[in-house]
Amino acid sequence: MISNTLGLGLARLKATMLFSLFSSLTMTTIFLGALTFLGFYFLGIDLSYAIFATLLLLVLYFFIEALFTPLLIMHSARVRLLSRGENPYLERVVEKICRASNISSYRLGIAEDESPNAFTFGGFFSPPVIVVHRGLLEKMRRDELEAVIAHEVGHIKHKDYLIMTLLSFTPMLSYILGEISLRSTGGEKDERGGSLFIVGIVFMVIYFISLLAIRSLSRMREYYSDLYSAVLTKKPESLVSALVKITYGATLVRSNPILRAFYLNDTEQAKKEMENIRQKSYEYDLNRDGVLDELELEKAMEREARRFGSWAMEAFSTHPPTYKRIKLLRAIEDEIEIIKHIPSEKAFKSLSKII
């Protein structure tokens, strides 16, 4: 399966990132430009001034987007940046993986969240931030934690975290403004309450449409980071077991909905996957003890990957179904003895053809 001539997979990821960025910026430019221009036009401002003001506001919007999106993410996820020496165990793991990837510029953060998850974000004016949830540290073995960190470092290596951070400004802002508007109605039946309700619904519609527009890229980048983790650590089975724990753990707590595309696994999708598996527990409960343990969950997800119809769930999700990611990692396991003797970059390019 290994071929030195095949490295087209990563080129496909980069092409998708550029297309998503171009499409998003074009749509934002048209929307904001038309809205601003019409506003100036109906106010009776001279056409040349209206065009100049429109261009100025667009430049300002994109600057604010690049500058403030990381701050919005930090606030939404309640991320606290770690000081040097504050968490030696986590720092050693991250340093080991980053050194193996030739990455020297990064920040480390922690989110006081019980769900076992992690994500990476960053702006054009600051280094990337690798964020680990408290629940992940408490539930993962050392090898599983290394596999998760390697996955996040894959996002940095491919630079897709920059594109996702930039593209996420509009859906995040829309969600926040929509939630504020809907809560501000306070159940009022008067004209003010009705207006706020309509404004809130409009913002939520913008949120869902803009989020849907970036989901294809979001799903693709997860496959490539899974592959990067497997090649770098040479232990795809560690990421498999981590994904099983993360998927199960995501069903036990509520995570931030506006960060779904950033997480290592989509929490809402995980709940649907687990509910689907629980409905078939009679089939997957191998020892008939009434409880699906980690091994049984892993086997269940592997069998789900072979079932017809999983595409319907995937089409509207930010991440590929966990069982399809496990299927990819199992395919890599078959080549693990070969890639152990091949440099990571070369092995990644060769294996990327199976995505």
Buried (B, 14 or more C-beta within 10 A) or exposed (E): EEEEEBBEBBEEBEEBBEEBBEBBBEBBBEEBBEEBBEBBEEEEBEEEEBBEBBBEBBEEBBEEBBBBBBEBBBEBBEBEEBEEEEBEEBBEBBBBBBEBBEBEEBBBBBBEBBBBBBBBBBBEEEEBBBBBBBBBBEBBEEBBBBBBBBBBBBBBBBBBBBBBBBBBBBBBBBBBBBBEBBEBBEEEEEEEBEEBBEBBEBBBEBBEEBBEBBBBBBBBBBBBBBBBBBBBBBBBBBBBBBBBBBBBBBBEBEBBBBBBBBBBBBBBBBBBBBEBBEEBEEEBBEEEEEEBEEEBBBBBBBBBBEEEEBEEBBEEBBBBBBBBBBBBBBBBBEBBEEBEEBEBBBBBBBBBBBB
